């Protein structure tokens, strides 16, 4: 038996992070079985995308979350999952963290190189320290500080992806140096390196397939172009056209439109699209990310 795909989506974010209801929602399927079971897509930006068969279906889901699981939520349109990355390699970025308060202080000195990686390659950290300039026990702290700094970019605060960092030089103090000091110094050096690298803001680009009657082909093409879409192919299907394109994940990319008729029995364009597959948070349908802003 085949059931239709969800046609509408909302973003749900818990009003109070870490509350018991939020934990229960993450640890189990919250809404029971049935053919109209909503789809849940938990994202790294704190949102849970809930898909259903219509506005009433979604209202019932949100109401049940509150009544049965005591999960209050702010509900709105899904946000675009932007990311940031380095724009160009930078070298010999030195940062020192020094604190002296009368007793034992804090001291750490690190020098790093930063370079962008190919999309999807992720984060890479390399230790190039020689001669014991930084003791081995402090190297993981530098790495941890960099990873922590990657959670908030320098352009718009989005997570940073696809960068390579080399720890090349530095110094320490036998009394005042600590893991905490090197973690902070690593974070400071990474943020400074990102600022100098001409960072880029990346947007997700989706694989989209649209099936539309030929009478509405021009309108659909215009709609895709308004989303900065790139047409990859068009193939006939009976009296319709199947368009495959790469589309920036802006606006209501998640909404799947269904056929509808007006009073005269003619199709209205805004319901003419019969299948629109693409999601700002579904890696299976994401092609890549592309730069939309640089500093």
C-alpha positions as CSV (number, residue, x, y, z in Angstrom):
1,X,0.0,0.0,0.0
2,X,1.4,3.4,-1.0
3,X,0.7,6.6,1.0
4,X,1.4,10.1,-0.3
5,X,4.4,12.0,0.7
6,X,4.1,14.8,3.3
7,X,3.2,18.1,1.7
8,X,4.1,20.7,4.3
9,X,6.7,21.2,7.0
10,X,7.3,23.3,10.1
11,X,10.4,23.8,12.3
12,X,10.0,23.1,16.0
13,X,12.4,24.4,18.6
14,X,12.0,23.6,22.3
15,X,11.4,26.8,24.3
16,X,13.6,25.5,27.2
17,X,16.6,23.5,26.1
18,X,17.5,20.3,28.0
19,X,14.1,19.9,29.7
20,X,12.9,16.3,30.3
21,X,10.3,16.5,27.5
22,X,12.9,17.4,25.0
23,X,15.0,14.4,26.0
24,X,12.0,12.0,25.7
25,X,11.3,13.4,22.3
26,X,14.8,12.6,21.1
27,X,14.9,9.1,22.6
28,X,11.7,7.6,21.2
29,X,9.2,7.9,18.4
30,X,6.7,10.3,19.9
31,X,3.5,10.0,17.9
32,X,2.6,6.3,17.4
33,X,2.1,4.4,14.2
34,X,-0.3,4.7,11.3
35,X,-0.1,5.7,7.7
36,X,-0.1,9.4,8.5
37,X,2.9,9.2,10.9
38,X,4.8,12.5,10.5
39,X,8.4,12.6,9.4
40,X,10.8,14.0,11.9
41,X,14.2,15.4,10.8
42,X,16.4,16.4,13.7
43,X,19.0,19.0,12.7
44,X,22.2,20.3,14.1
45,X,21.0,23.8,14.5
46,X,18.6,23.0,17.3
47,X,15.5,22.6,15.1
48,X,13.4,19.5,14.5
49,X,11.6,19.6,11.1
50,X,8.1,18.0,11.3
51,X,6.4,17.1,8.0
52,X,2.8,16.2,7.6
53,X,-0.2,16.0,5.3
54,X,-1.5,19.6,5.9
55,X,-1.7,22.4,8.3
56,X,-4.3,20.7,10.5
57,X,-2.1,17.6,10.7
58,X,0.8,19.7,11.9
59,X,-1.4,21.5,14.4
60,X,-2.5,18.2,15.9
61,X,1.1,17.0,16.1
62,X,2.3,20.1,17.9
63,X,-0.8,19.9,20.3
64,X,0.1,16.3,21.1
65,X,3.7,17.2,21.8
66,X,2.5,19.6,24.4
67,X,-0.3,17.5,26.0
68,X,1.4,14.0,26.0
69,X,5.0,14.9,26.3
70,X,4.9,18.3,28.0
71,X,7.1,19.8,25.2
72,X,6.4,23.5,24.6
73,X,7.8,24.6,21.2
74,X,8.3,27.6,19.1
75,X,6.9,26.7,15.6
76,X,7.9,28.5,12.4
77,X,9.3,28.0,8.9
78,X,12.5,25.9,8.6
79,X,15.7,27.9,8.6
80,X,18.3,27.4,5.9
81,X,21.3,25.4,7.1
82,X,24.1,27.8,6.2
83,X,27.7,27.1,6.9
84,X,31.0,29.0,6.7
85,X,34.4,28.1,5.5
86,X,37.8,29.6,4.8
87,X,38.3,31.5,1.5
88,X,42.1,31.2,1.1
89,X,45.1,29.7,2.9
90,X,46.7,31.8,5.6
91,X,50.0,31.0,7.4
92,X,51.8,31.8,10.7
93,X,48.9,33.1,12.7
94,X,50.2,33.5,16.2
95,X,48.1,34.1,19.3
96,X,49.1,34.2,22.9
97,X,46.9,33.8,25.9
98,X,48.5,35.4,29.0
99,X,46.9,35.9,32.4
100,X,48.7,36.9,35.6
101,X,46.7,37.4,38.8
102,X,49.4,37.3,41.4
103,X,49.8,33.6,41.9
104,X,50.3,31.0,39.2
105,X,49.0,32.5,35.9
106,X,48.0,31.2,32.5
107,X,50.3,31.2,29.5
108,X,50.0,29.6,26.0
109,X,51.5,30.6,22.7
110,X,50.4,28.9,19.4
111,X,51.1,29.4,15.7
112,X,48.8,27.8,13.1
113,X,48.3,27.6,9.4
114,X,44.7,27.4,8.0
115,X,43.6,26.3,4.6
116,X,40.2,25.5,3.0
117,X,39.4,21.9,2.1
118,X,37.3,20.4,-0.7
119,X,33.6,20.4,0.0
120,X,32.7,17.4,2.2
121,X,36.3,16.7,3.4
122,X,35.5,18.1,6.9
123,X,37.9,19.2,9.5
124,X,41.6,18.1,9.7
125,X,44.1,18.9,12.4
126,X,47.9,18.3,12.0
127,X,50.6,18.5,14.6
128,X,53.8,19.9,13.0
129,X,55.5,20.8,16.3
130,X,59.2,19.9,16.5
131,X,61.8,20.2,19.3
132,X,59.3,20.0,22.1
133,X,58.2,23.7,21.7
134,X,54.8,22.7,22.9
135,X,54.6,19.6,25.2
136,X,52.6,16.7,23.7
137,X,50.1,16.8,26.5
138,X,48.9,20.2,25.4
139,X,48.4,19.4,21.7
140,X,44.9,17.9,22.1
141,X,43.9,21.0,24.0
142,X,44.7,23.2,21.0
143,X,42.7,20.8,18.8
144,X,39.8,21.0,21.2
145,X,39.9,24.8,21.3
146,X,39.8,24.9,17.5
147,X,36.8,22.5,17.3
148,X,34.9,24.6,19.8
149,X,35.6,27.8,17.8
150,X,34.3,26.1,14.7
151,X,30.8,26.1,16.2
152,X,30.4,29.8,15.5
153,X,31.8,31.4,12.4
154,X,33.1,34.9,12.0
155,X,30.7,36.0,9.2
156,X,27.3,35.3,10.6
157,X,27.8,32.8,13.5
158,X,27.1,29.6,11.4
159,X,29.2,26.5,12.0
160,X,32.5,26.3,10.1
161,X,33.2,23.3,7.8
162,X,35.9,21.9,5.5
163,X,39.1,23.4,6.9
164,X,42.6,22.1,7.6
165,X,44.6,23.4,10.5
166,X,48.3,22.9,11.1
167,X,49.9,23.6,14.4
168,X,53.4,24.7,13.4
169,X,55.0,26.6,16.3
170,X,54.5,28.0,19.8
171,X,55.9,28.1,23.3
172,X,55.0,27.3,26.9
173,X,55.8,28.2,30.5
174,X,56.9,25.5,32.8
175,X,54.7,26.8,35.6
176,X,51.9,28.9,34.1
177,X,51.0,26.8,31.0
178,X,48.0,24.5,31.2
179,X,45.5,22.6,29.0
180,X,43.0,25.3,29.6
181,X,45.4,28.0,28.4
182,X,46.3,26.1,25.2
183,X,42.6,25.5,24.5
184,X,41.9,29.2,24.7
185,X,44.9,30.1,22.6
186,X,44.0,27.5,20.0
187,X,40.5,29.0,19.8
188,X,41.8,32.6,19.5
189,X,44.3,31.6,16.8
190,X,41.6,29.9,14.7
191,X,39.2,32.8,14.9
192,X,42.0,35.2,13.8
193,X,43.0,32.9,11.0
194,X,39.4,32.7,9.8
195,X,39.1,36.5,9.7
196,X,42.2,36.8,7.6
197,X,41.2,34.0,5.2
198,X,38.4,36.0,3.5
199,X,35.8,33.6,4.9
200,X,32.8,32.4,2.8
201,X,29.2,31.9,3.6
202,X,27.9,28.6,2.1
203,X,24.3,27.7,1.3
204,X,23.0,24.2,0.6
205,X,22.1,23.4,-3.0
206,X,19.4,20.8,-3.4
207,X,18.6,18.2,-6.1
208,X,15.1,19.1,-7.1
209,X,12.7,17.2,-9.4
210,X,9.5,18.9,-10.7
211,X,6.8,17.4,-12.8
212,X,4.4,19.9,-14.3
213,X,1.9,20.1,-17.2
214,X,3.4,21.7,-20.3
215,X,1.0,24.7,-20.1
216,X,2.8,25.7,-16.9
217,X,6.3,25.0,-17.9
218,X,7.3,28.6,-18.3
219,X,5.9,29.5,-14.9
220,X,7.7,26.7,-13.2
221,X,11.0,27.6,-14.9
222,X,10.5,31.2,-13.8
223,X,9.9,29.9,-10.2
224,X,13.1,27.9,-10.3
225,X,15.1,30.8,-11.7
226,X,13.8,33.0,-8.9
227,X,15.3,30.6,-6.5
228,X,18.7,30.8,-8.4
229,X,18.1,27.3,-9.7
230,X,20.2,25.7,-12.4
231,X,18.3,23.5,-14.9
232,X,20.1,20.2,-15.5
233,X,17.7,18.4,-17.7
234,X,14.1,18.3,-19.0
235,X,12.3,15.2,-20.1
236,X,8.8,14.7,-21.5
237,X,6.4,12.5,-19.5
238,X,3.0,12.0,-21.3
239,X,1.6,15.6,-21.5
240,X,3.9,16.8,-18.8
241,X,7.6,17.8,-18.4
242,X,10.0,16.4,-15.7
243,X,12.6,19.1,-14.8
244,X,15.7,18.2,-12.8
245,X,17.6,21.1,-11.3
246,X,19.9,22.3,-8.6
247,X,18.2,24.9,-6.4
248,X,19.5,27.0,-3.5
249,X,17.7,26.0,-0.3
250,X,16.0,29.3,0.3
251,X,12.3,29.9,0.8
252,X,9.8,27.0,1.0
253,X,12.0,24.4,-0.6
254,X,10.5,21.7,1.7
255,X,6.8,22.2,0.6
256,X,5.6,19.6,-1.8
257,X,2.7,21.0,-3.8
258,X,-0.2,18.8,-4.8
259,X,-2.6,19.2,-7.9
260,X,-5.7,21.4,-7.3
261,X,-8.5,22.8,-9.3
262,X,-10.1,26.2,-9.3
263,X,-13.9,26.8,-9.8
264,X,-13.5,26.5,-13.5
265,X,-11.7,23.2,-13.2
266,X,-8.3,24.6,-14.5
267,X,-5.1,24.0,-12.6
268,X,-3.8,26.9,-10.5
269,X,-0.1,27.3,-11.0
270,X,0.9,27.5,-7.3
271,X,-0.5,23.9,-7.0
272,X,0.6,22.7,-10.4
273,X,3.9,21.2,-9.2
274,X,3.3,17.6,-8.5
275,X,6.6,16.6,-6.9
276,X,9.2,18.8,-5.4
277,X,11.9,16.8,-3.7
278,X,14.6,18.7,-1.8
279,X,15.4,19.6,1.8
280,X,17.6,22.1,3.6
281,X,18.6,19.4,6.0
282,X,18.5,16.1,4.1
283,X,22.0,15.1,3.0
284,X,20.7,12.4,0.8
285,X,19.3,15.0,-1.6
286,X,21.9,17.7,-1.2
287,X,24.3,18.1,-4.1
288,X,26.8,20.5,-2.4
289,X,27.2,23.9,-0.9
290,X,28.1,27.0,-2.8
291,X,29.5,30.4,-1.7
292,X,27.0,33.2,-1.5
293,X,29.0,35.8,0.5
294,X,32.6,36.6,1.2
295,X,34.3,39.1,3.4
